[in-house]
Each structure stands twice: as C-alpha cells, then as structure tokens.
Amino acid sequence: MKLLWAGIVLIFITGSEAQWYRFPLEAAQGAYDMGKAYKDMRDANWINSDKYFHARGNYDAAQRGAGGRWAAEVISDAREWVQGNSGRGAEDTEADQEANRWGRGGGDPSRYRPAGLPDKY
C-alpha cells in the first residue's frame, strides 16, 4: 500500500510541474541578492538611497522564482521588525516595506533611485 501511495505522489508531483525542488536554491540565491543589495547600500553610503536598495534587493531576489520571493519577504520582514522595535518611526518602516513590496512585485527599482547615485549601483 505504501508503495502505491508513493507512486501516486510521484506521478502527481512530476505531472504538476511544481518544480518544488528548485525552491531551496532559489531561496539561497534570493538571500544572496538581498545581502548584495545591503552591501551595496553600505558601500554607496548615499543619502536617501535606502528605499532604492530595498526595492532592488527584493526585485533581484524575486526574479529567482518562488524561493527568491519567499527569501526576500522573510528577510525584509525580519529587518523591518528589528528596526521597528529599535525605536525607528512607523512611517519609515512602512515606507521601507512599500519599497520592498514594489520590488518583490516586479516594479522597477529605479522608481526609488536618488539623483546622483553612481551608475555602478
């Protein structure tokens, strides 16, 4: 009976084209994209560039697939939770989350790009 169930599940999974096996790799790549955006933000040290790097990190991660979108959401929410509980204003946290959602949803991060930010970013 167990063998029959295993066969049915295997057929269902391969027939569904779910590609669930890609999720962990996409999540790891998405986490890398988020880390790269954070590093670039720190290196750039540019006034009013925070929202741009939020959107860019989420956008790059989401382009990886479902795993990347998941990683971007988890990392963004955790970061904002930590910063929100450290005394930052709720308005700034919500503005960051808006940029996160914009990028994750496929929106162009350039919407938040500050004037004069070097082209390498």
C-alpha positions in Angstrom: 0.0 0.0 0.0 2.8 2.4 0.9 4.4 1.7 -2.5 1.2 2.5 -4.2 0.9 5.8 -2.4 4.5 6.7 -3.1 3.9 6.0 -6.8 0.7 8.2 -6.9 2.5 11.0 -5.1 5.5 10.8 -7.5 3.2 10.9 -10.5 1.3 13.8 -9.1 4.4 15.8 -8.3 6.0 15.2 -11.7 2.8 15.9 -13.5 2.1 19.1 -11.6 5.3 20.8 -12.9 5.5 22.3 -9.4 9.3 22.3 -9.5 9.4 22.3 -5.7 12.9 21.0 -5.9 14.1 24.4 -7.1 12.8 26.3 -4.1 15.8 25.9 -1.8 18.3 27.0 -4.4 16.1 30.0 -5.4 15.8 30.9 -1.7 19.6 30.8 -1.2 20.1 32.9 -4.4 17.5 35.3 -3.2 19.2 35.6 0.1 22.4 36.3 -1.7 20.7 39.0 -3.8 19.4 40.7 -0.6 22.8 40.6 1.0 24.4 42.1 -2.1 21.9 44.9 -2.1 22.6 45.6 1.6 26.4 45.6 1.0 26.0 47.9 -2.0 23.8 50.3 0.2 26.5 50.3 2.9 29.3 50.9 0.3 27.4 53.6 -1.5 26.6 55.5 1.7 24.4 57.7 -0.3 21.7 60.0 1.2 18.1 58.9 0.5 19.2 55.7 -1.2 17.7 53.3 1.4 14.4 52.7 -0.5 16.2 52.1 -3.8 18.3 49.4 -2.3 15.3 47.8 -0.6 13.4 47.7 -3.9 16.5 46.5 -5.8 17.3 43.7 -3.4 13.6 42.5 -3.4 13.4 42.8 -7.2 16.6 40.8 -7.8 15.6 38.1 -5.3 12.0 37.8 -6.7 13.4 37.3 -10.2 14.9 34.0 -9.0 11.4 32.5 -8.6 9.2 31.5 -5.7 12.1 30.7 -3.4 13.7 34.0 -4.0 10.4 35.9 -3.4 10.0 33.9 -0.1 13.5 34.7 1.0 13.1 38.4 0.1 9.9 38.6 2.1 11.3 36.8 5.2 14.5 38.9 5.2 12.6 42.2 4.6 10.0 41.5 7.3 12.7 40.4 9.8 14.8 43.5 9.1 11.9 45.9 9.5 10.7 44.1 12.6 14.1 44.5 14.2 14.4 48.1 13.1 10.8 48.9 14.1 11.5 47.6 17.6 14.7 49.6 18.0 12.9 52.9 18.0 12.6 53.9 14.4 9.4 55.5 13.3 6.5 53.5 12.0 6.3 55.8 8.9 9.8 55.0 7.9 9.2 51.3 8.4 6.1 51.4 6.3 7.9 53.3 3.5 10.6 50.7 3.5 8.0 47.9 3.3 6.3 49.7 0.4 9.7 49.7 -1.4 10.1 46.0 -0.5 6.7 45.1 -1.9 7.3 47.2 -5.0 10.5 45.4 -5.8 9.1 41.9 -5.0 6.1 42.6 -7.2 8.4 43.2 -10.2 8.3 47.0 -10.1 11.3 48.9 -11.4 13.6 49.8 -8.5 14.6 53.0 -10.3 11.4 54.5 -9.0 13.3 55.0 -5.7 16.7 55.8 -7.2 18.1 59.0 -5.7 19.6 61.6 -8.0 23.4 61.3 -8.4 23.7 57.7 -7.2 26.7 56.3 -9.1 25.8 54.1 -12.1 27.6 51.0 -10.6 24.6 50.7 -8.3 
